[in-house]
Each structure stands twice: as C-alpha cells, then as structure tokens.
Amino acid sequence: MSAASKNITDLARQLYKLSFDNNALSSDRVAGVLEYVEKHAPANSMAVLKAYQRLIVAEVARNRAIIEHAGAVSDTTLSTIANALAQKYGHPVETISQSNPALIAGLRIRIGDDIYESSVAGQLADLAANV
C-alpha cells in the first residue's frame, strides 16, 4: 500500500470513528463530518470520501437485516427474528421484509456479509451443486 493510500484510509477511518454517538452511527455526526471535509478539503478528498462512504455503507448493512420470504410472514414472526438477531449481534437490528416468490418456501436473511438460508430454493441449489 502506498503512503498516499495509507493516508487516505487512515483519514477515512478517523472520520468514520467521529460519525458515532453513544456507539451508534449518528446522522448529525455524519453531516458534521461531511461539512468538515467540505470546508477543509484534505488532499485526495474524493478518495477519502469514497473510502469513508464504504465504511458507512458497511456499518449500515451490519445493522439492517433483509428478510426475504416466499409467503406471508406475520409481524410476530418478524419481531421474533429481529429480537433473535439483536441478541446474536449484540445491538438492535432494523428488519426489512421483502417478498420473494423465487424462494418457493422458507426464509433468507441477509445482515451485513452474513446470509442465513432456510428456503426450498436454497436447498435445491445446494443439492444441484453437490450432484
């Protein structure tokens, strides 16, 4: 990694750390960081902002679970899943419910880089891959 790349990465990480309030990503803090960068444009400001954006996007993804389902899912079930994920990850998790008839039956949950597959389509894909 070149010195310029390391400086860009280090500055993006510092800005990222400043974006939190009480261990939670704060929209006010993010706005403040962006104001600061606009007023005091660092060297390679676009590269710094792109690196900062990647960190913020990854953080948002870690706090959001997309629950895909083939059929109807009750609010109680979604709430139970959200509570289980919050317990597993150690922080509140926002859930987004999406219908996906291609799953045939079951659920697929994506949170950050983690995928929990419990659908018929997933099982069929596994069988096809192992044949």
C-alpha positions in Angstrom: 0.0 0.0 0.0 1.4 3.4 -1.0 1.8 6.2 1.5 -1.0 8.1 -0.2 -3.3 5.2 0.0 -2.5 4.6 3.7 -3.1 8.3 4.4 -6.5 8.2 2.6 -7.5 5.0 4.5 -6.4 6.4 7.9 -8.2 9.7 7.4 -11.4 7.8 6.3 -11.2 5.7 9.4 -10.8 8.7 11.6 -13.8 10.4 10.0 -15.7 7.1 10.4 -15.0 7.0 14.2 -16.2 10.6 14.5 -19.5 9.5 13.0 -20.7 7.7 16.1 -22.5 9.0 19.2 -23.0 6.6 22.1 -21.7 3.7 19.9 -24.4 4.3 17.3 -24.0 5.8 13.8 -25.4 9.4 14.1 -26.8 11.2 11.1 -25.9 14.5 12.8 -22.3 13.4 13.2 -22.1 12.2 9.6 -23.4 15.6 8.5 -20.8 17.3 10.6 -18.0 15.1 9.1 -19.2 16.0 5.6 -19.3 19.7 6.5 -15.8 19.5 7.8 -14.5 17.8 4.7 -16.2 20.4 2.5 -14.7 23.3 4.4 -11.2 21.8 4.9 -10.8 19.8 1.8 -8.0 17.3 2.5 -5.6 16.1 -0.2 -7.4 13.5 -2.3 -10.7 14.5 -0.8 -12.7 12.4 -3.3 -10.7 9.3 -2.5 -11.2 10.0 1.2 -14.9 10.4 0.8 -15.2 7.2 -1.2 -13.3 5.3 1.5 -15.5 6.9 4.2 -18.7 6.0 2.2 -17.6 2.3 2.0 -17.2 2.3 5.8 -20.6 3.9 6.4 -22.3 1.6 4.0 -20.8 -1.5 5.7 -21.9 -0.2 9.1 -25.5 0.4 7.9 -25.5 -3.1 6.4 -24.4 -4.6 9.8 -27.4 -3.0 11.5 -30.0 -4.0 8.9 -31.4 -7.4 8.2 -33.3 -8.0 5.0 -35.7 -10.9 5.5 -36.8 -12.4 2.2 -39.8 -14.8 2.3 -41.9 -16.7 -0.2 -45.2 -16.4 1.5 -46.9 -14.3 4.1 -44.9 -13.7 7.4 -46.6 -12.4 10.5 -45.5 -9.3 12.3 -44.9 -11.6 15.4 -42.5 -13.8 13.4 -40.6 -10.8 12.1 -40.4 -9.4 15.6 -39.1 -12.7 16.9 -36.5 -12.8 14.2 -35.4 -9.2 14.9 -35.1 -10.0 18.6 -33.0 -13.1 17.9 -30.7 -11.2 15.6 -30.3 -8.4 18.1 -29.3 -10.9 20.8 -26.9 -12.7 18.4 -25.2 -9.5 17.2 -25.4 -7.6 20.5 -27.1 -4.5 19.1 -30.6 -3.5 17.8 -31.2 -4.7 14.2 -33.5 -3.0 11.8 -35.5 -5.5 9.8 -36.8 -5.1 6.3 -39.3 -7.6 5.0 -39.3 -8.5 1.2 -41.5 -10.9 -0.6 -39.5 -13.2 -2.9 -41.6 -16.0 -4.6 -38.5 -17.5 -6.1 -37.6 -18.9 -2.7 -40.6 -21.3 -3.1 -40.9 -21.6 0.7 -38.9 -20.5 3.7 -36.7 -17.6 4.5 -33.4 -16.0 3.6 -31.9 -13.4 5.9 -29.1 -11.1 5.0 -27.3 -8.9 7.6 -24.0 -7.4 6.6 -22.0 -10.1 5.0 -23.9 -12.9 6.7 -26.6 -14.9 4.9 -28.9 -17.3 6.7 -30.6 -19.6 4.2 -33.7 -21.6 5.1 -35.6 -21.8 1.8 -36.5 -24.6 -0.5 -34.8 -22.7 -3.4 -31.6 -22.7 -1.3 -31.8 -26.4 -0.5 -32.4 -27.2 -4.2 -29.4 -25.1 -5.2 -27.3 -27.0 -2.6 -28.5 -30.3 -4.0 -27.7 -29.3 -7.5 -24.2 -28.1 -6.5 -23.4 -31.4 -4.8 -24.6 -33.7 -7.7 
